[in-house]
Amino acid sequence: IGGHGALTGDHALKAKVGETVLFIHSQANRDTRPHLIGGHGDWVWETGKFANPPQ
C-alpha cells in the first residue's frame, strides 16, 4: 500500500502547533471525503482545482 506508515511511526508527518500543512487527497475513480480529526480546514478547494480560489 503506497501510503502505509505515512501517518504514524518514523515517517509520520509532523507539524508544530500553529503551522499550516497542505493535504492533497484525490481518488481517480471514486468520491472520497477525508475527515480531519482534532482540527479543521482553513481553506477548502471543493472543486479540486488549484486555479480556482479557495472557498
Secondary structure, DSSP 8 states (H G I E B T S, - for coil): -TTTTSSSGGG-----TT---------SSS------SS---S---TTS-TTS---
